[in-house]
């Protein structure tokens, strides 16, 4: 798989300010090419930066530009469109804490030196100064040898709590039963248009309409399709949609 910066990426990063000192930024569109499978698709990945209370948190950094070093890097799982050791290295400083599920942890433990690496399992809660990070299970409902995100992999999504803001990045997942217990979400970053990889646009809308966050940010979709408009048409109007792919 080849993943490079997309020509459709906005020259100015797309950001949204939840509060004066809490800003979420998309790291932008990428171009994905998988020989004999995918021929150069412009893709909006699950890669984001959160700046809050003078801390910098990256989630699944991918094809990052000249960014300031991260205080925390959160990896949801080990697929190449979420887990890039090259990009993680660009963001490291001595104090950086990198966390991810077991497969990510094993690879990082061999590849990185001089930073703290944590193995995260679903349903952990960790407090860091002014904020908390909770890990949530992320998996496909269908099981089998070719399941892209099996429950046994113990992949995760993350809820970041900062003051009165709760931001949930689902990672790659179907709409799983564990999500029904979630509440009081300021923003949910959810995959749509998932095919066999993640929840469909229709299932994502059911999920969002159940959880009722203030904002929803669709991710993990091919740019240029009609799925954003389709998703918006299915969604409860009380939830505001933020489009951060730069188009």
Secondary structure, DSSP 8 states (H G I E B T S, - for coil): -EEEE-TTS-SS--EEEEETTEEEEE--EEEEEETTTEEEEEEE-S-EEEEETTEEEEES--S--S----SEEE---SSTTT--HHHHHHT--TT-EEEE-HHHHHHHHHH--SSEEEE--TT-EEEETTEEEEEEE---SS-STT-TT-GGG--EEEEEEETTEEEEE--S----GGGGG----SEEEEE-S-TTTS--HHHHHHHHHHH--SEEEEESEETTSSHHHHHHHHS-TTSEE---S--
